Amino acid sequence: MIRFITALIFIAGIHVGVSAQSARADEVSGTYWNAEKTSHIQIYRAINGKYYGKIVYLKQPNDKYGQPKTDPENPNKSLRSRKRLGMLIMHNFAWNASESRWDNGTLYDPVSGSTYDGYMYFKGSNRSTLYLRGYVMGMTWLGRTSEWTRIK
C-alpha cells in the first residue's frame, strides 16, 4: 500500500512539473506587433507542442495596385502568389526550459524572402516585449534581434 501511495505521489509530482513547464512555455502565446509596427503576428502552440506564428493583420494589406500583398521575393516561385495576410512565418519553436527560451525555430521574412534560424525569449518578468533572434548558418552571433510588443 505504501508503494502504491508513493507511486501516486511521484506521478502527481511529474504531472505538476510538466504542467508548470507547459504553462511557462505557453506564456509566448498571443498576438504581437512586429518591430516595424507594420503587422500583427499571432503565436500559438500547435498540436505537435511546437510554436508557430502567422500574420493576422497588416497595416497596409494591399500593394500599390490595390491588390492584397503577396510573397514576390520567395525563392520558391510557386509560393510567390500566396497572400501575405494569414501567412505562416514562424515554424517549429520548442520550449527550452534550461535556457528559458523557445529554440530551434525558423523565421521567414516575406519582405526579403529570406528564412533564418531563430529563438525567442522574454527578459526578466516582463512578458509584454518578446525578443526574437534570427541568425544564419547556425551562428547565433551572426544575425539580429527584434523586439515585438504584445497586444493586450
BELRARA-V58065 format. One record per run of one state. SS is the DSSP state (H for helix, E for strand, L for the rest). FROM is the first residue (numbers start at 1). LEN is the number of residues. If there is no record, write none. Layout:
SS,FROM,LEN
SS,FROM,LEN
This chain:
L,1,1
H,2,27
L,29,1
E,30,4
L,34,5
E,39,7
L,46,5
E,51,8
L,59,3
E,62,1
L,63,5
E,68,1
L,69,8
H,77,3
L,80,8
E,88,9
L,97,4
E,101,9
L,110,4
E,114,8
L,122,7
E,129,8
L,137,2
E,139,12
L,151,2
